[in-house]
Amino acid sequence: MKLLIVEDDKTIASGLEYSLNQEGYEVIVCHHTQGAEEVIEKELSGISLCLFDLSLPDGSGYDLCRWVKEKADVPVIFLTVADDEVNVVMGLDMGADDYITKPFRIRELSSRIKTVLRRYQKSKTHEKDSVQLNSVEVFPLEGKVYKQQEELVLTALEYRLLMIFINHRGQVLSREQLLEQIWDAAGEFVNDNTLTVYIKRLRKKIEDNPQKPALIETVRGLGYRMAAEDVKK
């Protein structure tokens, strides 16, 4: 499995390359956006995941992330020293799948990489017969949702919202990302207040305790995340 690392600090980059090689990954290292763009242009189809430093001498990890996402559905994790809400939200809005703040332990990074890759592997796999989420079971091919074996009646937007969360299990989704995806599906205007209402309604239907949601978690200042669950075979 091939990873692309773009990090201008050569000491950090060298350490990451060595550690991830030990984990069994094939690693390509670049120190500038120009070199990274050349690699992305030639080898993106064979790259499984990208690690981008946000601040680079000749550009930004944001730009590289945007370029990668325009070309292929490849996961991106940001490496950043800027552990503030604005930068994190901006990265998520760019399509980043996760971020990790320097300094970090290689075990933590390795765990993040495995989690993101596992999530992508699940999303790439053909839809299974059903998805189990605690007491809720979703049948994507039939468009039906059951809770404790009783069918739930969801509106088209509620179902669409549920499937967005399912397809991004474990990933923080900003409100902007959710609005964009719902808008595409609904073909109608959905504003921020409407999103709040739909999330509340969906929680009321699928959560065992809507006041303390366990499936659709609020990530304060960032958005929402569905707890990662295995696909029922």
MIDOSE-1310 file (N, C-alpha, C; in nm, 2 decimals, decimal comma, always signed):
residues 233
mkll	+0,08/-0,12/+0,00/+0,00/+0,00/+0,00/+0,09/+0,12/+0,00; +0,06/+0,22/-0,09/+0,15/+0,33/-0,11/+0,09/+0,46/-0,05; +0,18/+0,53/+0,02/+0,14/+0,66/+0,09/+0,23/+0,77/+0,03; +0,17/+0,89/+0,01/+0,24/+1,00/-0,03/+0,25/+1,10/+0,09
ived	+0,37/+1,13/+0,13/+0,40/+1,23/+0,24/+0,46/+1,36/+0,18; +0,39/+1,47/+0,21/+0,45/+1,60/+0,17/+0,48/+1,68/+0,30; +0,60/+1,69/+0,33/+0,64/+1,75/+0,46/+0,78/+1,82/+0,43; +0,78/+1,95/+0,46/+0,91/+2,03/+0,43/+1,02/+2,01/+0,53
dkti	+0,98/+1,96/+0,65/+1,08/+1,94/+0,75/+1,14/+1,80/+0,72; +1,26/+1,80/+0,68/+1,32/+1,67/+0,63/+1,34/+1,57/+0,75; +1,37/+1,62/+0,87/+1,38/+1,53/+0,98/+1,25/+1,46/+1,01; +1,14/+1,53/+1,01/+1,01/+1,47/+1,04/+0,98/+1,38/+0,93
asgl	+1,00/+1,42/+0,80/+0,97/+1,34/+0,68/+1,05/+1,21/+0,69; +1,18/+1,22/+0,72/+1,26/+1,10/+0,72/+1,21/+1,00/+0,83; +1,17/+1,05/+0,95/+1,12/+0,97/+1,06/+0,99/+0,90/+1,02; +0,91/+0,98/+0,95/+0,78/+0,92/+0,91/+0,80/+0,81/+0,81
eysl	+0,89/+0,84/+0,71/+0,92/+0,74/+0,61/+0,97/+0,61/+0,67; +1,06/+0,62/+0,76/+1,12/+0,50/+0,82/+1,01/+0,42/+0,90; +0,94/+0,49/+0,99/+0,84/+0,43/+1,07/+0,73/+0,36/+0,99; +0,68/+0,43/+0,89/+0,57/+0,38/+0,80/+0,62/+0,26/+0,72
nqeg	+0,75/+0,27/+0,67/+0,81/+0,15/+0,60/+0,81/+0,03/+0,70; +0,84/+0,05/+0,82/+0,84/-0,06/+0,92/+0,70/-0,11/+0,94; +0,59/-0,03/+0,91/+0,45/-0,07/+0,92/+0,41/-0,15/+0,80; +0,50/-0,15/+0,70/+0,47/-0,23/+0,58/+0,42/-0,14/+0,46
yevi	+0,42/-0,01/+0,48/+0,37/+0,08/+0,37/+0,49/+0,12/+0,28; +0,46/+0,13/+0,15/+0,55/+0,19/+0,06/+0,53/+0,34/+0,06; +0,64/+0,42/+0,08/+0,62/+0,56/+0,11/+0,70/+0,65/+0,00; +0,63/+0,75/-0,05/+0,69/+0,85/-0,14/+0,69/+0,98/-0,06
vchh	+0,81/+1,04/-0,05/+0,82/+1,16/+0,02/+0,86/+1,28/-0,07; +0,79/+1,39/-0,05/+0,82/+1,52/-0,12/+0,83/+1,63/-0,01; +0,91/+1,73/-0,04/+0,93/+1,84/+0,05/+0,87/+1,97/+0,00; +0,82/+1,97/-0,13/+0,76/+2,09/-0,18/+0,63/+2,05/-0,26
tqga	+0,55/+2,15/-0,28/+0,43/+2,12/-0,36/+0,46/+2,09/-0,50; +0,56/+2,15/-0,56/+0,59/+2,12/-0,70/+0,62/+1,98/-0,72; +0,71/+1,92/-0,64/+0,74/+1,78/-0,65/+0,62/+1,69/-0,62; +0,54/+1,73/-0,53/+0,41/+1,66/-0,50/+0,32/+1,66/-0,61
eevi	+0,31/+1,77/-0,68/+0,22/+1,78/-0,80/+0,26/+1,68/-0,91; +0,39/+1,67/-0,92/+0,44/+1,58/-1,03/+0,41/+1,43/-0,99; +0,42/+1,40/-0,86/+0,39/+1,26/-0,82/+0,24/+1,24/-0,83; +0,16/+1,33/-0,79/+0,02/+1,32/-0,80/-0,03/+1,30/-0,95
ekel	+0,03/+1,38/-1,04/+0,00/+1,37/-1,18/+0,03/+1,23/-1,24; +0,14/+1,17/-1,19/+0,19/+1,05/-1,25/+0,14/+0,92/-1,18; +0,13/+0,93/-1,04/+0,11/+0,81/-0,97/-0,01/+0,81/-0,88; -0,10/+0,91/-0,89/-0,22/+0,91/-0,80/-0,30/+0,79/-0,80
sgis	-0,31/+0,72/-0,91/-0,40/+0,60/-0,92/-0,34/+0,49/-0,83; -0,21/+0,49/-0,80/-0,16/+0,39/-0,72/-0,14/+0,43/-0,57; -0,17/+0,55/-0,54/-0,16/+0,60/-0,40/-0,28/+0,57/-0,32; -0,26/+0,52/-0,20/-0,38/+0,48/-0,12/-0,42/+0,59/-0,02
lclf	-0,32/+0,67/+0,02/-0,35/+0,78/+0,11/-0,24/+0,89/+0,11; -0,28/+1,01/+0,13/-0,19/+1,13/+0,13/-0,18/+1,19/+0,27; -0,06/+1,22/+0,31/-0,03/+1,30/+0,43/+0,03/+1,43/+0,39; -0,04/+1,54/+0,41/+0,00/+1,67/+0,37/+0,03/+1,77/+0,49
dlsl	+0,15/+1,82/+0,49/+0,17/+1,93/+0,59/+0,10/+2,05/+0,54; +0,03/+2,13/+0,62/-0,04/+2,24/+0,58/+0,05/+2,36/+0,53; +0,16/+2,38/+0,60/+0,24/+2,49/+0,56/+0,37/+2,44/+0,48; +0,38/+2,48/+0,36/+0,49/+2,43/+0,27/+0,56/+2,56/+0,21
pdgs	+0,69/+2,54/+0,18/+0,76/+2,66/+0,13/+0,71/+2,72/+0,00; +0,65/+2,64/-0,08/+0,60/+2,69/-0,21/+0,45/+2,67/-0,23; +0,38/+2,66/-0,12/+0,23/+2,64/-0,14/+0,17/+2,60/-0,01; +0,06/+2,53/-0,02/-0,02/+2,49/+0,09/-0,07/+2,35/+0,08
gydl	-0,09/+2,28/+0,19/-0,15/+2,15/+0,19/-0,29/+2,15/+0,14; -0,36/+2,27/+0,17/-0,50/+2,29/+0,13/-0,51/+2,27/-0,03; -0,41/+2,34/-0,10/-0,42/+2,33/-0,24/-0,39/+2,19/-0,29; -0,30/+2,12/-0,23/-0,27/+1,98/-0,27/-0,40/+1,89/-0,25
crwv	-0,46/+1,92/-0,13/-0,58/+1,84/-0,10/-0,69/+1,86/-0,20; -0,71/+1,99/-0,24/-0,82/+2,02/-0,33/-0,79/+1,96/-0,47; -0,66/+1,96/-0,51/-0,62/+1,90/-0,64/-0,64/+1,75/-0,64; -0,60/+1,68/-0,53/-0,61/+1,54/-0,52/-0,76/+1,50/-0,53
keka	-0,85/+1,57/-0,45/-0,99/+1,54/-0,44/-1,06/+1,56/-0,58; -1,01/+1,66/-0,66/-1,06/+1,68/-0,79/-1,03/+1,57/-0,89; -0,92/+1,50/-0,86/-0,87/+1,40/-0,95/-0,92/+1,26/-0,92; -0,92/+1,23/-0,79/-0,96/+1,09/-0,75/-1,01/+1,09/-0,60
dvpv	-1,08/+0,98/-0,57/-1,13/+0,97/-0,43/-1,02/+0,90/-0,35; -0,92/+0,98/-0,31/-0,81/+0,93/-0,23/-0,81/+1,01/-0,10; -0,80/+0,93/+0,01/-0,81/+1,00/+0,15/-0,69/+1,09/+0,17; -0,71/+1,20/+0,25/-0,61/+1,29/+0,28/-0,61/+1,32/+0,43
iflt	-0,49/+1,31/+0,50/-0,48/+1,35/+0,64/-0,38/+1,47/+0,64; -0,42/+1,57/+0,71/-0,34/+1,69/+0,73/-0,25/+1,68/+0,85; -0,12/+1,72/+0,83/-0,03/+1,73/+0,94/-0,02/+1,88/+0,97; -0,05/+1,92/+1,10/-0,05/+2,06/+1,12/-0,01/+2,10/+1,26
vadd	+0,05/+2,21/+1,28/+0,09/+2,26/+1,41/-0,02/+2,36/+1,46; -0,11/+2,40/+1,37/-0,22/+2,49/+1,40/-0,34/+2,42/+1,45; -0,34/+2,40/+1,58/-0,45/+2,32/+1,64/-0,56/+2,42/+1,68; -0,61/+2,49/+1,59/-0,72/+2,58/+1,61/-0,84/+2,55/+1,52
evnv	-0,96/+2,59/+1,57/-1,08/+2,55/+1,51/-1,09/+2,60/+1,36; -1,04/+2,72/+1,33/-1,06/+2,77/+1,20/-0,98/+2,68/+1,10; -0,86/+2,65/+1,13/-0,78/+2,57/+1,04/-0,83/+2,43/+1,02; -0,88/+2,37/+1,13/-0,94/+2,23/+1,12/-1,06/+2,23/+1,04
vmgl	-1,15/+2,33/+1,06/-1,28/+2,33/+0,98/-1,25/+2,36/+0,84; -1,15/+2,45/+0,81/-1,11/+2,47/+0,67/-1,06/+2,35/+0,60; -0,98/+2,27/+0,67/-0,93/+2,15/+0,62/-1,04/+2,05/+0,59; -1,13/+2,03/+0,68/-1,24/+1,94/+0,66/-1,33/+1,99/+0,54
dmga	-1,35/+2,12/+0,53/-1,43/+2,17/+0,42/-1,36/+2,15/+0,28; -1,23/+2,14/+0,29/-1,15/+2,11/+0,16/-1,16/+1,97/+0,12; -1,22/+1,88/+0,21/-1,23/+1,74/+0,18/-1,14/+1,65/+0,25; -1,06/+1,71/+0,35/-0,97/+1,63/+0,42/-1,05/+1,53/+0,51
ddyi	-0,99/+1,41/+0,53/-1,05/+1,30/+0,60/-1,02/+1,30/+0,75; -0,91/+1,36/+0,78/-0,87/+1,36/+0,92/-0,75/+1,46/+0,93; -0,71/+1,49/+1,05/-0,59/+1,58/+1,07/-0,52/+1,53/+1,20; -0,40/+1,56/+1,21/-0,32/+1,53/+1,34/-0,23/+1,64/+1,37
tkpf	-0,22/+1,68/+1,49/-0,14/+1,80/+1,53/+0,00/+1,76/+1,58; +0,09/+1,83/+1,52/+0,23/+1,81/+1,57/+0,25/+1,87/+1,71; +0,34/+1,81/+1,79/+0,40/+1,68/+1,77/+0,31/+1,57/+1,80; +0,33/+1,46/+1,73/+0,24/+1,34/+1,75/+0,32/+1,22/+1,76
rire	+0,26/+1,11/+1,82/+0,33/+0,99/+1,83/+0,30/+0,90/+1,70; +0,40/+0,83/+1,66/+0,38/+0,75/+1,53/+0,27/+0,65/+1,55; +0,25/+0,60/+1,67/+0,14/+0,50/+1,69/+0,01/+0,57/+1,67; -0,01/+0,69/+1,71/-0,13/+0,76/+1,69/-0,16/+0,79/+1,54
lssr	-0,05/+0,83/+1,47/-0,07/+0,85/+1,33/-0,10/+0,72/+1,25; -0,03/+0,62/+1,29/-0,06/+0,49/+1,23/-0,20/+0,44/+1,25; -0,25/+0,47/+1,37/-0,39/+0,43/+1,40/-0,49/+0,52/+1,32; -0,46/+0,65/+1,30/-0,54/+0,73/+1,22/-0,54/+0,69/+1,07
iktv	-0,42/+0,65/+1,02/-0,41/+0,60/+0,88/-0,50/+0,48/+0,86; -0,48/+0,38/+0,96/-0,56/+0,26/+0,94/-0,71/+0,28/+0,95; -0,75/+0,37/+1,04/-0,89/+0,40/+1,05/-0,95/+0,46/+0,92; -0,88/+0,56/+0,86/-0,92/+0,62/+0,74/-0,92/+0,52/+0,62
lrry	-0,82/+0,44/+0,61/-0,81/+0,34/+0,51/-0,92/+0,24/+0,52; -0,95/+0,20/+0,64/-1,06/+0,10/+0,67/-1,19/+0,16/+0,63; -1,21/+0,29/+0,66/-1,34/+0,35/+0,62/-1,35/+0,36/+0,47; -1,25/+0,39/+0,40/-1,25/+0,40/+0,26/-1,27/+0,27/+0,20
qksk	-1,21/+0,16/+0,25/-1,23/+0,03/+0,20/-1,38/-0,01/+0,21; -1,44/+0,02/+0,32/-1,58/-0,01/+0,34/-1,67/+0,06/+0,23; -1,64/+0,19/+0,21/-1,72/+0,27/+0,12/-1,70/+0,23/-0,02; -1,58/+0,17/-0,05/-1,55/+0,12/-0,19/-1,62/-0,01/-0,22
thek	-1,64/-0,09/-0,11/-1,70/-0,22/-0,12/-1,85/-0,21/-0,17; -1,89/-0,30/-0,25/-2,03/-0,29/-0,30/-2,12/-0,30/-0,18; -2,23/-0,23/-0,19/-2,33/-0,23/-0,08/-2,37/-0,36/-0,03; -2,36/-0,39/+0,10/-2,40/-0,52/+0,15/-2,55/-0,52/+0,17
dsvq	-2,61/-0,63/+0,21/-2,75/-0,65/+0,23/-2,80/-0,55/+0,33; -2,72/-0,53/+0,44/-2,77/-0,44/+0,54/-2,65/-0,38/+0,62; -2,68/-0,27/+0,69/-2,58/-0,20/+0,77/-2,64/-0,20/+0,91; -2,57/-0,25/+1,01/-2,62/-0,26/+1,15/-2,56/-0,14/+1,23
lnsv	-2,64/-0,06/+1,29/-2,60/+0,05/+1,38/-2,67/+0,03/+1,51; -2,61/-0,04/+1,61/-2,68/-0,06/+1,73/-2,82/-0,13/+1,71; -2,92/-0,07/+1,75/-3,06/-0,13/+1,73/-3,12/-0,10/+1,60; -3,05/-0,02/+1,51/-3,10/+0,02/+1,38/-3,03/-0,07/+1,27
evfp	-3,11/-0,11/+1,18/-3,06/-0,19/+1,06/-3,11/-0,12/+0,94; -3,02/-0,09/+0,85/-3,05/-0,02/+0,72/-3,03/-0,11/+0,61; -3,12/-0,11/+0,51/-3,11/-0,19/+0,39/-3,10/-0,10/+0,27; -2,98/-0,06/+0,23/-2,95/+0,04/+0,13/-3,02/+0,00/-0,01
legk	-3,01/-0,13/-0,04/-3,07/-0,17/-0,17/-3,22/-0,16/-0,18; -3,28/-0,16/-0,06/-3,43/-0,15/-0,06/-3,47/-0,01/-0,01; -3,38/+0,06/+0,05/-3,41/+0,20/+0,10/-3,50/+0,19/+0,22; -3,48/+0,09/+0,30/-3,56/+0,07/+0,42/-3,48/+0,07/+0,55
vykq	-3,54/+0,12/+0,66/-3,47/+0,13/+0,78/-3,55/+0,07/+0,89; -3,49/-0,01/+0,98/-3,57/-0,08/+1,08/-3,50/-0,05/+1,22; -3,58/-0,03/+1,32/-3,53/-0,02/+1,45/-3,60/-0,12/+1,54; -3,52/-0,21/+1,60/-3,58/-0,32/+1,68/-3,68/-0,40/+1,60
qeel	-3,65/-0,42/+1,47/-3,73/-0,50/+1,37/-3,86/-0,43/+1,33; -3,88/-0,30/+1,37/-3,99/-0,23/+1,32/-3,95/-0,12/+1,22; -4,02/-0,12/+1,11/-3,98/-0,03/+1,00/-4,00/+0,12/+1,04; -3,90/+0,20/+1,02/-3,91/+0,35/+1,05/-3,95/+0,42/+0,92
vlta	-4,03/+0,52/+0,94/-4,07/+0,60/+0,82/-3,99/+0,73/+0,82; -3,90/+0,73/+0,72/-3,81/+0,85/+0,71/-3,85/+0,92/+0,58; -3,84/+1,06/+0,59/-3,86/+1,14/+0,47/-3,73/+1,12/+0,38; -3,75/+1,16/+0,25/-3,64/+1,14/+0,16/-3,51/+1,21/+0,21
leyr	-3,52/+1,33/+0,26/-3,40/+1,40/+0,31/-3,35/+1,34/+0,44; -3,43/+1,29/+0,53/-3,39/+1,22/+0,64/-3,31/+1,09/+0,61; -3,36/+1,02/+0,51/-3,29/+0,90/+0,46/-3,16/+0,93/+0,40; -3,16/+1,04/+0,32/-3,04/+1,08/+0,25/-2,93/+1,12/+0,36
llmi	-2,97/+1,19/+0,46/-2,88/+1,24/+0,56/-2,83/+1,12/+0,64; -2,91/+1,02/+0,66/-2,86/+0,90/+0,73/-2,76/+0,83/+0,65; -2,78/+0,81/+0,51/-2,69/+0,75/+0,43/-2,55/+0,82/+0,41; -2,56/+0,95/+0,42/-2,44/+1,03/+0,42/-2,35/+1,00/+0,54
finh	-2,42/+0,99/+0,66/-2,34/+0,96/+0,78/-2,29/+0,81/+0,77; -2,37/+0,72/+0,72/-2,33/+0,58/+0,71/-2,21/+0,57/+0,62; -2,21/+0,64/+0,51/-2,10/+0,63/+0,41/-1,97/+0,70/+0,46; -1,98/+0,78/+0,57/-1,87/+0,84/+0,62/-1,85/+0,81/+0,77
rgqv	-1,88/+0,69/+0,81/-1,87/+0,65/+0,95/-1,73/+0,68/+1,01; -1,74/+0,74/+1,12/-1,61/+0,77/+1,19/-1,55/+0,90/+1,15; -1,61/+0,97/+1,05/-1,55/+1,09/+0,99/-1,63/+1,21/+1,04; -1,56/+1,32/+1,08/-1,63/+1,44/+1,12/-1,67/+1,51/+0,99
lsre	-1,80/+1,54/+0,99/-1,86/+1,61/+0,87/-1,90/+1,75/+0,92; -1,85/+1,85/+0,85/-1,90/+1,99/+0,89/-2,04/+2,01/+0,84; -2,10/+2,11/+0,90/-2,24/+2,15/+0,85/-2,24/+2,18/+0,70; -2,13/+2,25/+0,66/-2,12/+2,29/+0,52/-2,12/+2,17/+0,43
qlle	-2,04/+2,07/+0,47/-2,03/+1,94/+0,39/-2,17/+1,88/+0,38; -2,24/+1,87/+0,49/-2,37/+1,81/+0,49/-2,47/+1,88/+0,41; -2,47/+2,02/+0,42/-2,56/+2,10/+0,34/-2,53/+2,08/+0,19; -2,41/+2,07/+0,15/-2,38/+2,05/+0,01/-2,43/+1,92/-0,05
qiwd	-2,41/+1,81/+0,03/-2,46/+1,68/-0,01/-2,61/+1,67/-0,01; -2,67/+1,73/+0,09/-2,82/+1,72/+0,09/-2,88/+1,81/-0,02; -2,82/+1,92/-0,05/-2,87/+2,01/-0,16/-2,86/+1,94/-0,29; -2,75/+1,87/-0,32/-2,74/+1,79/-0,44/-2,85/+1,69/-0,46
aage	-2,89/+1,63/-0,35/-2,99/+1,52/-0,35/-3,13/+1,57/-0,36; -3,15/+1,68/-0,28/-3,29/+1,73/-0,27/-3,34/+1,81/-0,38; -3,24/+1,88/-0,45/-3,28/+1,97/-0,56/-3,36/+2,09/-0,51; -3,35/+2,12/-0,38/-3,43/+2,23/-0,33/-3,34/+2,30/-0,22
fvnd	-3,38/+2,42/-0,18/-3,30/+2,50/-0,09/-3,31/+2,44/+0,05; -3,19/+2,41/+0,11/-3,18/+2,36/+0,24/-3,08/+2,45/+0,32; -3,13/+2,52/+0,42/-3,05/+2,61/+0,49/-3,00/+2,55/+0,62; -2,92/+2,63/+0,69/-2,85/+2,58/+0,81/-2,96/+2,54/+0,92
ntlt	-3,06/+2,62/+0,93/-3,16/+2,59/+1,03/-3,24/+2,46/+0,99; -3,26/+2,44/+0,86/-3,33/+2,32/+0,82/-3,25/+2,20/+0,85; -3,12/+2,21/+0,83/-3,03/+2,10/+0,86/-3,04/+2,06/+1,01; -3,04/+2,16/+1,10/-3,06/+2,14/+1,24/-3,19/+2,06/+1,27
vyik	-3,29/+2,10/+1,20/-3,42/+2,04/+1,22/-3,42/+1,89/+1,18; -3,36/+1,86/+1,06/-3,35/+1,73/+1,01/-3,26/+1,64/+1,10; -3,15/+1,69/+1,15/-3,07/+1,61/+1,24/-3,14/+1,58/+1,37; -3,22/+1,67/+1,42/-3,30/+1,65/+1,54/-3,41/+1,54/+1,51
rlrk	-3,47/+1,55/+1,40/-3,58/+1,45/+1,36/-3,52/+1,31/+1,34; -3,40/+1,31/+1,28/-3,34/+1,18/+1,25/-3,29/+1,12/+1,38; -3,24/+1,20/+1,47/-3,20/+1,14/+1,60/-3,32/+1,09/+1,68; -3,43/+1,16/+1,67/-3,55/+1,12/+1,74/-3,59/+0,98/+1,69
kied	-3,57/+0,95/+1,57/-3,62/+0,83/+1,51/-3,52/+0,71/+1,53; -3,39/+0,74/+1,52/-3,29/+0,63/+1,53/-3,22/+0,61/+1,66; -3,21/+0,71/+1,74/-3,14/+0,70/+1,87/-3,22/+0,64/+1,97; -3,16/+0,56/+2,06/-3,23/+0,50/+2,17/-3,26/+0,61/+2,27
npqk	-3,17/+0,71/+2,29/-3,19/+0,83/+2,37/-3,15/+0,95/+2,29; -3,25/+1,02/+2,23/-3,22/+1,13/+2,14/-3,15/+1,25/+2,22; -3,17/+1,25/+2,35/-3,11/+1,36/+2,43/-2,96/+1,33/+2,46; -2,92/+1,20/+2,45/-2,78/+1,16/+2,46/-2,75/+1,08/+2,34
pali	-2,74/+1,14/+2,22/-2,72/+1,06/+2,10/-2,59/+0,98/+2,10; -2,60/+0,85/+2,06/-2,48/+0,76/+2,05/-2,44/+0,73/+1,91; -2,54/+0,75/+1,81/-2,51/+0,72/+1,67/-2,46/+0,85/+1,60; -2,53/+0,95/+1,61/-2,49/+1,08/+1,54/-2,44/+1,17/+1,65
etvr	-2,31/+1,18/+1,67/-2,25/+1,26/+1,77/-2,22/+1,40/+1,73; -2,24/+1,50/+1,82/-2,20/+1,64/+1,79/-2,05/+1,65/+1,83; -1,97/+1,70/+1,73/-1,83/+1,73/+1,76/-1,82/+1,88/+1,77; -1,82/+1,93/+1,89/-1,83/+2,07/+1,92/-1,74/+2,16/+1,83
glgy	-1,79/+2,26/+1,77/-1,72/+2,35/+1,69/-1,68/+2,30/+1,55; -1,70/+2,17/+1,52/-1,66/+2,11/+1,39/-1,78/+2,06/+1,31; -1,87/+1,99/+1,37/-1,98/+1,93/+1,30/-2,04/+1,81/+1,37; -2,05/+1,70/+1,29/-2,11/+1,58/+1,34/-2,03/+1,46/+1,29
rmaa	-2,05/+1,35/+1,37/-1,98/+1,22/+1,33/-2,07/+1,11/+1,37; -2,08/+1,01/+1,28/-2,15/+0,89/+1,31/-2,05/+0,79/+1,37; -2,08/+0,73/+1,48/-1,99/+0,63/+1,54/-1,96/+0,52/+1,44; -1,83/+0,48/+1,43/-1,80/+0,37/+1,34/-1,86/+0,24/+1,38
edvk	-1,92/+0,18/+1,29/-1,98/+0,05/+1,31/-1,95/-0,05/+1,20; -1,95/-0,18/+1,23/-1,92/-0,28/+1,12/-2,04/-0,29/+1,03; -2,02/-0,32/+0,91/-2,13/-0,36/+0,82/-2,17/-0,50/+0,84; -2,29/-0,52/+0,86/-2,35/-0,66/+0,88/-2,35/-0,73/+0,75
k	-2,29/-0,85/+0,75/-2,29/-0,93/+0,62/-2,40/-1,02/+0,62
